[in-house]
Amino acid sequence: MATTSLYIYGNGGHAKVVADIARANGYDNLIFLDDNSDMKFNSNLPKHPIIIAIGNTLIRQKLQNLVLSSGFELITLIHPTAVIGSDVAIGSGSVVMPGAIINAKSTIGNGVIINSGAIIEHECTIGDFAHICPGVAIAGGSLVGERSWIGIGSSVIQNITIKPDITIGAGSVVVKDILEGSLAYGNPCRVVKS
């Protein structure tokens, strides 16, 4: 039986969960790359598939661009317990964690994290490199912008727009569009930092 190798770029807690998902998808030779170790990424490595396992949205975007420009195949990982609806599009380099649900006609961008137990309802759009934390529920027709971070346990009502580069604090209840600022939280969620 052939060995199926995969580079996991990152070596923190998020990478450990990504490794579990990779094993569940048949990768049996996991090679961890970390810029703070002896096993660093470089373009001369053998061209195995790769996944970026870094939680930080900006760093994830930078590293994904680096590996693609170096000719590596970037994969998408979906845990076998995730539920993916009909006509769902999931971009390259994205990871869908255990127990996540993505319902019909939703679009998930490149390099997105849909974390454990998160629910993305019908016809949502999640922008490139966004991070949807564990237990988040996003109702139908909502849009989360690029590199935005929706904190653990937050809820977003239907047809909401959250602009790019916004962090929504843990446990927030988003009942109106978040169109400015960099940090919003609370129940109801409101911008607290511009």
trRosetta pair geometry for C-beta under 8 A, 3 or more apart (Angstrom, degrees):
i j d omega theta_ij theta_ji phi_ij phi_ji
3 28 5.9 -114 -147 78 71 105
3 29 4.7 44 173 -23 115 131
4 26 5.7 26 55 134 160 87
4 27 5.0 -114 111 -119 106 51
4 28 5.6 86 47 21 83 81
4 29 6.6 170 79 24 39 89
5 27 7.2 47 -172 -157 9 94
5 29 4.2 -39 -99 84 73 115
5 30 7.8 169 -154 -80 57 23
5 31 6.4 19 -170 -9 102 114
5 46 7.9 22 100 100 154 123
5 48 4.3 -76 108 -130 109 141
5 49 7.6 154 98 36 66 77
6 22 5.4 -146 75 -159 157 135
6 27 4.1 -14 -4 -152 130 146
6 29 7.2 143 19 82 63 63
6 30 5.7 -21 68 -111 92 64
6 31 7.1 -180 88 26 41 78
6 48 6.2 -160 -103 151 22 118
6 49 5.4 -31 -118 81 77 95
6 50 7.1 149 -171 -99 68 30
6 51 6.7 9 176 4 115 101
6 75 7.3 -62 -133 28 115 143
7 31 5.1 -40 -103 76 62 100
7 32 7.9 132 -162 -104 60 15
7 33 5.5 18 -171 -15 108 119
7 41 7.6 95 175 -104 143 96
7 45 7.3 71 -81 131 145 150
7 48 5.4 132 -22 85 91 111
7 49 7.1 -163 26 100 79 44
7 50 4.1 -18 68 -109 110 85
7 51 7.3 173 90 26 64 57
7 72 7.5 -49 42 -160 138 143
8 11 7.7 113 109 -81 103 61
8 15 5.4 117 151 -157 122 101
8 18 5.8 148 -141 106 121 122
8 19 5.9 -33 -71 -78 168 84
8 22 6.8 -108 -73 -26 117 157
8 30 5.7 10 -8 -170 119 102
8 31 7.0 163 20 75 72 44
8 32 5.2 -29 71 -105 99 63
8 33 7.0 177 82 20 44 76
8 50 7.8 176 -78 -155 22 64
8 51 5.9 -14 -115 65 64 93
8 53 5.0 8 -177 -3 93 137
9 33 4.7 -25 -111 68 64 113
9 34 7.9 155 -164 -74 50 44
9 41 6.0 14 -120 -63 114 132
9 50 6.0 39 -25 -177 109 110
9 51 7.0 -161 20 91 83 41
9 52 4.9 -33 67 -114 116 57
9 53 6.2 156 70 23 52 75
9 54 7.0 -45 113 -25 87 102
9 63 5.8 178 132 165 144 138
9 67 6.9 -129 -38 -58 156 140
10 14 6.4 -31 140 81 146 101
10 15 4.1 -167 108 -70 95 119
10 18 7.4 73 70 32 121 147
10 32 7.5 -81 80 -156 38 90
10 33 7.5 24 -4 73 33 70
10 34 6.8 68 -146 -96 16 80
10 52 6.6 82 -21 -177 116 54
10 53 3.6 -140 55 82 128 81
10 54 4.5 -167 -88 -62 131 70
11 15 5.2 -68 -105 60 18 163
11 32 4.8 83 -95 174 100 129
11 33 7.7 -152 -44 78 101 28
11 34 4.1 -35 -1 -73 128 131
11 36 8.0 -127 45 57 124 96
11 37 6.8 41 5 -17 161 140
11 53 7.9 93 -51 87 29 119
12 15 5.5 108 49 10 49 103
12 16 7.5 -89 118 -9 37 91
12 53 7.7 -173 46 127 75 96
12 54 7.6 77 28 -117 117 58
12 55 7.5 -74 81 -4 134 105
13 16 5.6 -49 -156 24 37 114
13 17 7.1 30 152 -11 66 99
14 17 6.0 -57 -158 37 38 107
14 18 6.3 38 146 -19 69 108
14 53 5.4 175 115 172 94 82
14 54 6.8 118 76 -127 141 12
14 55 4.7 176 -46 -53 152 94
14 113 7.6 -50 -152 -121 128 147
15 18 5.3 -52 -144 39 37 115
15 19 6.2 46 153 -27 66 101
15 32 6.6 79 166 -130 141 110
15 53 3.7 102 -100 124 73 137
15 54 7.8 15 -58 -66 97 47
16 19 5.6 -48 -151 29 31 116
16 20 7.0 34 149 -19 60 99
17 20 5.6 -48 -155 30 38 113
17 21 6.7 35 148 -16 66 103
17 97 6.4 -3 158 -125 130 111
17 116 7.6 -101 -155 -47 145 112
18 21 5.6 -56 -152 38 35 111
18 22 6.3 40 149 -23 67 104
18 51 6.1 -167 -179 112 130 132
18 53 4.1 -125 24 -113 159 122
18 77 6.5 110 -154 62 80 157
18 95 5.8 -63 -110 -127 96 153
19 22 5.5 -50 -146 34 33 114
19 23 6.5 34 155 -18 65 102
19 30 5.4 65 -136 -159 98 166
19 32 7.8 -27 -81 -78 125 104
19 53 7.7 23 -38 -112 74 165
20 23 5.9 -54 -151 35 31 110
20 24 6.4 29 151 -17 64 108
20 79 7.9 14 111 -111 94 110
21 24 5.6 -56 -149 39 33 113
21 25 6.4 23 153 -11 65 110
21 77 4.7 100 127 155 124 127
21 78 7.5 -169 -171 97 121 10
21 79 4.8 -85 -119 -81 102 81
21 95 6.6 124 72 -158 164 104
21 97 7.0 -101 -69 -118 136 52
21 98 7.6 -145 -85 -47 97 79
22 25 5.8 -67 -151 44 31 105
22 27 4.2 -44 167 51 95 132
22 30 5.9 109 99 -95 144 117
22 51 7.0 -155 -80 23 118 145
22 77 6.0 -59 -76 -119 66 143
23 26 7.8 121 -174 -11 30 9
23 27 6.2 -85 -82 67 36 76
23 28 7.1 78 -128 -96 74 51
23 30 7.3 -55 -62 -41 87 128
24 79 6.2 38 81 -141 151 67
24 80 5.4 -126 161 -6 123 108
25 77 6.0 -131 -11 -139 155 89
25 78 7.6 105 -84 56 128 57
25 80 7.7 179 -73 -47 68 90
27 30 6.1 84 131 -73 113 83
31 39 7.2 -142 174 -180 88 141
31 48 6.9 96 30 62 130 155
32 37 7.9 31 115 52 101 158
32 39 6.5 91 92 92 66 141
33 39 5.6 -120 -116 131 52 93
33 40 6.5 67 -166 -162 90 20
33 41 4.7 67 172 -60 144 82
33 50 7.9 -11 13 -138 138 114
34 37 4.1 57 76 11 110 114
34 39 6.3 59 31 75 76 85
34 40 7.1 -73 80 -95 40 55
35 40 5.6 62 -116 -128 47 97
35 41 7.1 -38 -74 20 79 91
37 40 6.9 176 71 -59 65 68
41 45 6.9 -76 -150 -10 54 140
41 63 7.6 119 21 -152 165 102
41 66 7.3 92 120 123 143 128
41 67 7.0 -76 -165 -85 143 94
42 45 5.9 127 66 -28 68 91
43 70 3.8 -138 -111 -149 96 115
43 71 7.1 79 -157 30 97 99
45 48 7.6 -63 136 22 107 89
47 71 6.5 -56 -117 120 124 100
47 72 6.1 -163 -146 -110 77 65
47 73 7.2 82 168 0 94 90
48 72 7.8 1 74 -145 46 103
49 72 7.3 119 -141 174 29 90
49 73 4.6 -55 -109 87 74 105
49 74 7.5 127 -164 -116 78 10
49 75 4.7 38 177 -30 128 120
50 67 5.2 -120 89 -171 149 149
50 72 4.7 14 10 155 128 137
50 73 6.9 139 19 75 75 53
50 74 6.0 -43 74 -103 84 58
50 75 7.1 158 65 10 32 86
51 74 7.1 107 -97 -160 47 68
51 75 5.5 -57 -69 62 95 89
51 76 8.0 127 -111 -101 109 16
51 77 5.9 8 -113 -18 156 120
51 93 6.7 154 -139 -138 65 61
51 95 6.9 88 -176 -72 129 110
52 60 5.2 131 130 -148 134 78
52 63 4.9 138 -124 99 129 119
52 64 5.1 -86 -16 -70 149 83
52 67 7.1 -163 -62 8 102 141
52 74 7.6 -10 -13 -140 93 111
52 93 5.9 18 23 -161 103 111
52 111 6.6 -2 56 -130 131 98
53 95 7.6 65 -106 -47 73 157
54 59 5.0 -92 140 106 145 113
54 60 4.8 -169 77 -77 99 79
54 63 6.3 99 16 22 141 147
55 60 7.4 -110 113 -48 8 122
55 113 7.0 -19 -128 -19 63 167
55 131 6.4 66 -171 -126 74 147
56 59 4.1 50 89 23 116 112
56 60 6.2 173 85 -18 57 87
57 60 5.7 -56 -144 36 26 113
57 61 6.5 27 158 -19 63 106
57 129 4.7 106 -164 151 88 102
57 130 6.9 5 -119 -112 128 22
57 131 5.6 -121 -69 -19 100 110
57 147 4.1 127 146 -147 138 76
57 148 7.7 115 -98 22 167 13
57 149 6.3 -131 -31 -61 129 98
58 61 5.8 -53 -151 34 30 111
58 62 6.4 29 153 -18 64 107
58 129 7.8 88 -73 161 27 143
58 147 6.5 48 -66 -141 66 130
59 62 5.6 -54 -147 37 34 112
59 63 6.2 26 158 -14 68 108
60 63 6.1 -60 -144 41 27 105
60 64 6.1 28 158 -21 64 109
60 111 5.4 146 142 -179 111 119
60 113 8.0 -112 -112 -30 170 108
60 129 5.5 159 90 -140 113 100
61 64 5.9 -56 -144 35 27 110
61 65 6.5 27 158 -17 62 106
61 111 6.1 128 -89 120 60 165
61 128 7.2 83 -107 140 108 105
61 129 4.5 -16 -68 -95 101 155
61 147 6.7 -38 -36 -86 139 108
62 65 6.0 -60 -155 36 27 110
62 66 6.5 29 149 -22 63 108
63 66 5.3 -51 -148 34 37 117
63 67 6.4 29 159 -15 69 103
64 67 6.2 -55 -145 37 30 103
64 68 6.3 28 157 -15 63 110
64 74 6.4 59 -151 -123 88 151
64 93 5.1 46 -128 -145 128 166
64 110 7.0 149 157 148 154 109
64 111 4.9 -83 -48 -87 165 130
64 129 7.6 -148 18 -86 144 106
65 68 5.9 -60 -147 40 28 110
65 69 6.2 23 159 -15 66 111
66 69 6.1 -63 -147 40 25 105
66 70 6.3 16 156 -14 63 113
67 70 5.6 -62 -146 41 33 110
67 72 4.4 -54 175 52 92 129
67 74 6.1 115 103 -76 121 102
68 71 8.0 77 177 -46 30 15
68 72 6.9 -89 -84 58 30 77
68 74 5.9 -35 -77 -23 90 128
74 92 4.9 86 99 160 110 113
74 93 4.6 -22 165 -67 125 94
75 92 7.4 -98 -149 -156 9 81
75 93 7.4 98 71 -83 30 43
76 90 5.7 126 -171 123 153 112
76 91 7.2 162 -89 103 129 35
76 92 5.8 -115 -50 -131 98 38
76 93 6.5 -34 -84 10 69 16
76 94 5.0 11 -133 54 101 77
76 95 7.4 -165 -162 -75 60 42
76 96 8.0 33 170 -3 96 94
77 94 7.8 -149 40 100 58 51
77 95 4.9 4 63 -120 98 79
77 96 7.2 -158 104 33 59 65
78 82 5.2 -107 -177 52 90 140
78 84 6.6 -17 -159 -44 148 135
78 90 7.2 79 -69 100 120 172
78 95 7.8 -178 -77 -158 41 42
78 96 4.3 11 -123 52 74 117
79 82 4.8 110 64 -21 81 100
79 96 6.2 -127 16 105 79 75
79 97 5.7 27 -9 -178 134 25
79 98 4.5 -103 142 -77 165 55
79 99 7.6 -19 90 0 139 47
79 100 7.2 109 42 21 113 98
81 98 4.9 31 61 -151 124 76
81 99 5.5 -11 122 -59 118 52
82 96 4.6 62 -120 135 168 117
82 97 7.1 122 -75 78 115 29
82 98 6.9 -127 -55 -131 77 23
82 99 6.9 -24 -90 37 56 11
82 100 4.6 -6 -124 60 101 85
82 101 7.2 -176 -165 -77 68 35
82 102 7.3 18 172 5 110 95
82 114 7.8 87 -133 100 135 123
83 100 7.5 -151 34 100 65 50
83 101 4.6 -2 61 -116 107 78
83 102 7.3 -180 93 32 62 56
84 88 5.2 -130 -177 55 91 148
84 90 7.5 -61 -135 -32 134 132
84 96 7.3 43 -74 149 109 173
84 102 5.3 4 -121 60 65 104
85 88 5.3 109 66 -40 72 119
85 101 7.9 56 -34 178 96 79
85 102 6.1 -127 14 108 89 62
85 103 4.2 57 -25 -157 149 38
85 104 4.0 -104 146 -59 136 53
85 105 7.4 -52 108 3 124 50
85 106 7.0 86 51 13 118 101
85 122 7.2 -67 92 -97 171 76
86 104 5.0 5 56 -117 79 95
86 105 7.4 4 93 -40 73 67
87 104 5.9 44 52 -164 96 76
87 105 4.8 8 99 -82 117 62
88 102 5.2 100 -143 122 151 115
88 103 7.6 163 -78 109 121 16
88 104 6.9 -116 -56 -130 87 26
88 105 7.1 -74 -80 -30 56 9
88 106 5.2 5 -125 58 92 81
88 107 7.6 -175 -160 -81 57 35
88 108 7.2 26 174 -1 98 103
89 106 7.7 -145 37 102 65 51
89 107 4.8 1 60 -123 106 75
89 108 6.7 -168 98 34 59 66
90 94 5.2 -126 178 67 95 143
90 96 7.0 -56 -134 -38 149 123
90 102 7.5 89 -74 99 111 171
90 108 4.5 3 -117 63 68 119
90 112 7.8 -118 -154 52 81 119
91 94 5.4 100 69 -25 71 120
91 108 6.1 -135 10 109 82 70
91 109 4.7 -13 6 166 146 33
91 110 3.6 -99 143 -70 136 54
91 111 7.1 -40 103 6 119 52
91 112 6.7 94 50 3 107 104
91 128 6.8 -49 76 -103 167 80
92 110 5.3 0 57 -127 70 97
92 111 7.6 7 96 -41 61 64
93 110 5.4 47 48 -176 110 80
93 111 4.3 -7 108 -78 123 64
94 108 5.6 99 -149 135 167 118
94 109 7.3 143 -74 89 125 45
94 110 6.6 -133 -45 -150 93 27
94 111 6.2 -54 -75 -4 63 5
94 112 4.3 4 -122 51 109 79
94 113 7.3 -165 -156 -69 69 31
94 114 7.2 35 174 -2 109 95
95 112 7.7 -152 35 94 56 54
95 113 5.5 -2 60 -117 98 68
95 114 7.2 -160 97 36 54 67
96 100 5.1 -132 -175 66 87 141
96 102 6.8 -76 -127 -18 136 127
96 108 7.8 19 -72 166 108 175
96 114 4.6 0 -117 63 70 116
97 100 5.3 98 62 -29 68 119
97 113 7.5 34 -29 -176 109 82
97 114 6.3 -152 14 100 81 63
97 115 4.9 11 17 -159 145 35
97 116 4.3 -81 127 -64 131 57
97 117 7.7 -43 98 3 111 51
97 118 7.3 80 50 12 108 102
97 134 7.5 -66 87 -92 153 83
98 116 5.2 6 62 -122 80 92
98 117 7.6 3 100 -40 71 66
99 116 5.6 44 52 -168 108 71
99 117 4.5 -3 109 -77 122 62
100 114 4.8 104 -163 133 157 108
100 115 7.0 146 -80 88 121 24
100 116 6.7 -117 -53 -133 87 20
100 117 6.5 -50 -81 -2 55 8
100 118 4.9 3 -125 53 97 80
100 119 7.4 -172 -161 -75 60 38
100 120 7.6 22 175 3 101 96
101 118 7.5 -148 37 99 62 51
101 119 4.8 3 60 -120 107 73
101 120 6.9 -167 99 35 61 62
102 106 5.3 -125 180 65 93 141
102 108 6.5 -45 -137 -42 150 128
102 114 6.5 -26 -63 -155 115 168
102 120 4.6 5 -118 61 71 115
103 106 6.1 90 70 -20 55 121
103 119 7.8 26 -18 -175 105 81
103 120 6.6 -159 19 99 74 65
103 121 5.1 -10 37 -156 133 39
103 122 4.5 -65 114 -63 117 62
103 124 7.9 80 56 9 87 103
103 140 7.6 -58 80 -92 133 90
104 122 4.8 1 62 -120 82 97
104 123 7.3 -2 100 -38 73 69
105 122 5.8 39 51 -167 96 81
105 123 4.8 2 100 -79 111 69
106 120 5.3 107 -157 133 166 116
106 121 7.5 146 -71 98 127 30
106 122 6.6 -140 -50 -149 91 26
106 123 6.3 -96 -80 -43 62 7
106 124 4.6 5 -127 52 108 77
106 125 7.1 -169 -162 -73 68 37
106 126 7.4 31 171 -3 109 96
107 124 7.5 -145 38 99 60 52
107 125 4.8 1 62 -117 103 76
107 126 7.1 -167 98 31 59 64
108 112 5.0 -130 179 56 95 152
108 114 6.6 -54 -129 -41 142 126
108 120 7.3 84 -77 108 106 174
108 126 4.9 2 -122 56 64 114
109 112 5.2 114 64 -43 74 118
109 125 7.9 60 -42 178 94 78
109 126 5.9 -128 7 103 87 68
109 127 5.0 16 -16 179 150 27
109 128 3.7 -115 150 -69 138 51
109 129 7.1 -55 103 0 125 49
109 130 6.8 95 42 10 119 98
109 146 7.1 -61 82 -102 174 79
110 128 4.7 4 53 -126 81 99
110 129 7.1 -3 94 -42 72 70
111 128 5.8 47 48 -172 101 78
111 129 4.4 -1 101 -83 119 69
112 126 5.4 86 -138 123 152 120
112 127 7.8 148 -88 90 115 34
112 128 6.9 -118 -56 -141 88 29
112 129 6.6 -104 -80 -63 55 9
112 130 5.2 6 -126 56 96 78
112 131 7.5 -173 -160 -80 59 37
112 132 7.3 24 175 2 102 99
113 130 7.6 -133 40 104 67 54
113 131 4.7 13 53 -127 113 71
113 132 6.5 -164 98 37 67 64
114 118 5.2 -138 -177 68 77 135
114 120 6.5 -66 -131 -22 129 127
114 126 7.4 105 -77 84 100 175
114 132 5.1 5 -119 60 56 122
115 118 5.2 91 61 -27 65 122
115 131 7.4 40 -34 -180 113 76
115 132 5.9 -156 13 98 85 66
115 133 5.1 -14 34 -160 149 27
115 134 4.5 -88 126 -61 121 58
115 135 8.0 -37 98 9 108 52
115 136 7.3 81 52 12 103 106
115 152 8.0 -64 90 -100 150 79
116 134 4.5 -1 63 -115 86 103
116 135 7.6 4 96 -33 76 65
117 134 5.5 48 50 -164 102 80
117 135 5.1 9 102 -74 119 56
118 132 4.8 101 -158 132 160 113
118 133 7.1 142 -81 86 120 30
118 134 6.5 -120 -51 -132 86 27
118 135 6.7 -30 -83 21 58 12
118 136 4.6 7 -129 53 98 86
118 137 7.5 -170 -161 -73 57 40
118 138 7.8 18 176 1 98 97
119 136 7.2 -149 37 100 62 56
119 137 4.5 8 57 -120 112 73
119 138 6.8 -173 97 31 66 61
120 124 5.0 -126 -178 58 93 144
120 126 6.5 -61 -126 -38 142 128
120 132 7.0 -14 -67 -163 108 174
120 138 5.3 2 -119 58 59 113
121 124 6.0 101 66 -30 60 118
121 137 7.7 45 -32 -178 102 77
121 138 6.2 -144 14 98 84 64
121 139 5.1 -3 26 -154 147 32
121 140 4.2 -84 120 -62 121 65
121 141 7.9 -30 96 5 108 55
121 142 7.6 73 53 17 99 102
121 158 7.5 -60 78 -99 146 86
122 140 4.5 2 62 -118 82 109
122 141 7.4 8 96 -38 76 65
123 140 5.5 48 51 -167 96 87
123 141 5.0 8 100 -80 113 58
124 138 5.5 81 -122 120 156 121
124 140 6.7 -125 -51 -139 86 34
124 141 6.7 -35 -82 14 59 8
124 142 5.0 -4 -122 59 99 73
124 143 7.0 179 -164 -79 66 40
124 144 7.5 24 174 0 109 93
125 142 7.8 -142 37 104 63 46
125 143 4.6 1 62 -118 102 82
125 144 7.2 -166 98 33 60 61
126 130 5.0 -126 178 57 90 142
126 132 6.5 -55 -134 -39 142 126
126 138 7.9 122 -77 66 105 168
126 143 8.0 -172 -77 -154 33 46
126 144 4.9 5 -124 56 66 111
127 130 5.2 101 65 -36 71 117
127 143 7.5 58 -37 178 97 84
127 144 6.0 -132 12 103 87 65
127 145 4.7 1 7 -175 152 29
127 146 3.8 -100 143 -63 129 53
127 147 7.3 -50 105 5 116 49
127 148 6.8 76 50 16 116 99
127 164 6.3 -82 100 -95 165 88
128 146 4.8 4 58 -123 80 100
128 147 7.4 -2 96 -39 71 68
129 146 5.9 44 50 -168 95 79
129 147 4.8 2 99 -80 112 66
130 144 5.1 95 -143 122 159 117
130 145 7.2 142 -83 90 118 35
130 146 6.6 -122 -53 -139 85 25
130 147 6.4 -79 -83 -29 53 7
130 148 5.0 -4 -124 57 99 73
130 149 7.2 -176 -163 -76 65 38
130 150 7.5 28 174 -6 108 95
131 148 7.7 -143 35 103 66 44
131 149 4.6 1 60 -118 107 78
131 150 7.2 -167 95 28 60 63
132 136 5.0 -127 -178 59 87 145
132 138 7.1 -74 -134 -20 131 129
132 144 7.2 123 -76 65 101 173
132 150 5.1 5 -122 50 61 116
133 136 5.5 103 62 -34 67 116
133 149 7.3 51 -37 180 104 81
133 150 6.0 -143 14 93 87 65
133 151 5.4 -6 21 -165 149 24
133 152 4.2 -92 134 -71 133 58
133 153 7.6 -43 102 2 114 50
133 154 7.3 79 53 14 110 101
133 170 7.5 -66 88 -103 160 80
134 152 5.3 9 60 -128 80 96
134 153 7.5 5 98 -44 72 65
135 152 5.8 50 50 -172 109 73
135 153 4.5 -2 107 -82 126 58
136 150 5.0 82 -132 119 153 119
136 151 7.6 138 -84 84 113 32
136 152 7.1 -111 -53 -134 85 26
136 153 6.9 -48 -78 -6 54 6
136 154 5.1 2 -122 58 91 80
136 155 7.5 180 -160 -79 58 36
136 156 7.5 23 178 -3 99 101
137 154 7.8 -150 36 101 61 50
137 155 4.9 -2 63 -118 99 77
137 156 7.1 -166 99 30 57 68
138 142 5.1 -125 177 64 101 139
138 144 6.9 -67 -124 -37 154 121
138 150 7.2 -15 -67 -175 115 174
138 155 8.0 178 -79 -159 39 42
138 156 4.4 5 -122 55 70 120
138 160 8.0 -119 -155 53 87 113
139 142 6.0 93 70 -23 62 122
139 155 7.9 42 -26 180 97 83
139 156 6.1 -145 17 99 78 69
139 157 5.2 -14 29 -168 141 32
139 158 3.9 -81 122 -66 122 65
139 159 7.7 -41 101 1 105 54
139 160 7.6 83 56 6 96 104
140 158 5.0 1 61 -125 73 105
140 159 7.4 4 100 -43 68 67
141 158 5.4 49 48 -173 106 86
141 159 4.4 -6 106 -79 123 67
142 156 5.3 102 -152 130 169 124
142 157 7.7 141 -75 93 128 37
142 158 6.4 -135 -48 -149 94 33
142 159 6.2 -94 -78 -45 64 6
142 160 4.5 5 -126 51 108 77
142 161 7.2 -167 -160 -71 66 36
142 162 7.6 31 173 -1 105 93
143 160 7.4 -146 37 99 61 52
143 161 4.8 2 60 -118 107 72
143 162 6.9 -165 99 34 62 63
144 148 5.2 -136 177 71 90 131
144 150 6.4 -66 -127 -40 143 123
144 156 7.8 -111 -70 -68 104 176
144 162 4.9 1 -121 60 62 115
145 148 4.9 90 66 -23 75 124
145 161 7.7 57 -43 179 97 79
145 162 5.8 -129 6 106 88 67
145 163 4.7 10 -17 170 155 28
145 164 3.4 -116 148 -63 125 52
145 165 7.0 -51 109 7 122 53
145 166 6.8 74 51 16 118 100
146 164 4.3 0 54 -121 79 114
146 165 7.2 3 91 -38 75 70
147 164 5.8 52 46 -169 91 88
147 165 5.1 15 90 -81 116 62
148 162 5.4 134 -178 126 167 115
148 163 7.4 141 -72 94 132 38
148 164 6.1 -135 -43 -143 95 33
148 165 6.4 -57 -76 -5 68 11
148 166 4.8 2 -124 54 106 72
148 167 7.1 -172 -160 -75 65 35
148 168 7.3 40 171 -9 105 95
149 166 7.7 -144 35 101 65 45
149 167 4.5 -3 60 -117 108 76
149 168 6.8 -162 96 30 60 66
150 154 5.2 -128 174 61 90 137
150 156 7.0 -59 -139 -37 139 126
150 162 7.4 111 -79 73 103 172
150 168 4.8 4 -125 52 58 123
151 154 5.2 94 68 -33 72 121
151 167 7.1 61 -47 175 100 82
151 168 5.4 -135 7 101 88 69
151 169 4.9 -13 3 170 158 22
151 170 3.8 -110 152 -69 126 47
151 171 7.0 -47 109 8 116 49
151 172 6.3 86 52 5 113 104
151 185 7.2 10 21 -109 147 107
152 170 4.7 -1 54 -127 82 100
152 171 7.3 0 92 -40 70 65
153 170 5.9 46 47 -173 101 80
153 171 4.8 1 97 -84 117 62
154 168 5.4 78 -132 126 169 121
154 169 7.6 134 -80 89 123 41
154 170 6.8 -134 -50 -150 91 28
154 171 6.2 -46 -81 3 62 3
154 172 4.4 4 -125 53 109 78
154 173 7.2 -164 -159 -70 70 33
154 174 6.8 43 170 -14 113 102
154 189 7.7 46 -152 -74 116 135
155 172 7.5 -147 38 99 58 53
155 173 5.1 1 62 -119 101 70
155 174 6.9 -162 98 26 52 74
156 160 5.1 -128 179 52 100 144
156 162 7.2 -74 -126 -31 140 125
156 168 7.9 -8 -73 -175 108 175
156 174 4.3 -6 -114 60 73 121
157 160 5.8 105 69 -38 67 120
157 173 8.0 45 -31 177 94 80
157 174 6.7 -145 13 94 73 68
157 175 5.3 47 6 -117 131 59
160 174 5.6 103 -176 128 164 113
160 175 7.7 -123 -91 -150 130 11
160 176 7.2 142 -126 161 102 10
160 177 5.9 178 -159 -88 69 55
160 178 7.7 34 172 4 109 81
161 177 4.6 10 56 -131 85 107
161 178 7.5 -148 103 44 58 56
161 179 6.8 39 101 -82 108 86
162 166 5.6 -131 175 66 95 134
162 168 6.7 -52 -138 -46 147 125
162 174 6.9 -31 -71 -160 116 158
162 177 7.3 -164 -72 -157 43 59
162 178 4.7 17 -123 55 75 107
163 166 5.7 90 70 -21 74 126
163 178 6.4 -123 15 107 82 71
163 179 5.2 89 -31 -141 125 41
163 180 7.0 42 30 -60 149 29
165 182 6.5 -44 137 -123 92 79
166 178 5.6 154 163 127 164 124
166 181 6.4 66 -122 89 104 78
166 182 6.3 -154 -117 -146 56 28
166 183 7.4 175 -163 -76 68 22
166 184 6.3 5 179 9 114 107
167 182 6.6 23 18 155 92 65
167 183 5.0 -13 66 -108 101 70
167 184 7.4 165 86 29 53 61
168 172 5.0 -121 172 49 97 148
168 174 6.4 -41 -138 -62 143 125
168 178 7.1 -178 -83 4 104 170
168 184 5.6 -23 -109 75 66 90
168 185 6.5 133 -172 -88 52 66
168 189 6.3 -13 -146 -144 103 145
169 172 5.3 107 69 -45 71 117
169 183 6.9 52 -47 -174 98 91
169 184 7.0 -138 2 100 88 40
169 185 2.7 -2 33 -97 126 131
169 186 7.3 50 58 -26 124 52
169 189 7.8 172 42 -128 86 99
170 185 7.4 14 39 -136 45 125
171 185 7.8 52 69 -166 74 102
171 187 7.4 -61 139 -42 87 112
172 184 7.0 91 -145 120 159 81
172 185 4.8 -121 -80 -145 120 59
172 186 6.0 29 -124 41 89 28
172 187 6.6 -174 -150 -63 45 68
172 189 4.2 60 179 -89 117 111
173 186 7.7 -64 37 117 76 47
173 187 4.2 56 21 -121 115 86
173 188 5.7 -83 89 -119 96 52
173 189 5.9 -165 72 -27 42 89
174 178 6.5 -68 -142 -25 119 116
174 184 7.7 75 -103 116 100 128
174 188 7.6 91 -123 -169 22 80
174 189 4.4 -22 -92 27 63 144
175 188 4.8 -67 27 -136 118 122
175 189 7.0 154 13 29 69 86
176 188 7.2 54 7 166 96 135
176 189 7.8 -157 44 70 74 88
178 181 7.1 -75 -177 52 95 110
178 184 5.1 -126 -133 14 136 164
178 189 6.8 -51 -70 123 124 122
178 191 6.6 142 -146 -66 93 93
180 191 6.2 -5 86 -97 80 163
180 194 6.4 -3 146 -124 101 99
181 184 6.0 100 94 -54 139 95
181 191 3.7 171 -23 -150 163 122
181 192 7.5 101 -170 42 145 36
181 193 5.9 118 -168 84 103 48
181 194 4.6 -78 -109 -99 71 59
182 193 5.3 -54 61 105 90 99
182 194 6.6 111 4 -158 84 18
183 191 7.3 110 83 -155 48 62
183 192 5.5 -54 104 64 97 89
183 193 3.9 31 42 40 108 113
184 189 5.1 67 146 170 107 100
184 190 6.0 -145 -153 109 95 19
184 191 4.6 -49 -92 -91 100 49
184 192 6.3 143 -114 6 40 78
185 189 6.1 -65 -153 -133 15 83
185 190 7.8 -37 63 50 34 54
185 192 6.4 -33 32 2 83 131
186 189 5.4 146 62 -110 69 37
186 190 5.6 -20 52 23 132 82
186 192 7.7 115 -18 -45 118 121
191 194 6.6 51 160 -71 125 78
